[in-house]
Amino acid sequence: MLFRSSARITNREWCCCEGAASELVKDCGHTQSIDFVLVACSGCGKRWMSLYSVFSSSVGYVSLNDNEVARLMHMPVGRKGRRLLEELFDL
């Protein structure tokens, strides 16, 4: 299993607004072979983390709360940023 806390992972379909597109907010980089991209729903603006790895099929979108979004928007670069991703996504 890719994440210890996989209950937060939804499938590859949007869960908030049918037919809405994702809009890039921030490329948060990668850690442990997973790419993290912060996106927003074009319908309602809800923020999601898009997760992708070529090594696993257990990827998709994770719904984020306001505190998590704020931390990601101000995340440091490099090792500290990777640690934040690992902490937030229970890696």
QUIGINOR-V638481 format. One record per helix or strand of 2 or more residues. SS is the DSSP state (H for helix, E for strand). FROM is the first residue (numbers start at 0). TO is the last residue. Records with the same first field share a line. If there is no record, write none. Layout:
SS: FROM-TO + FROM-TO
This chain:
H: 5-7 + 65-72 + 78-87
E: 21-30 + 33-40 + 46-51 + 60-62
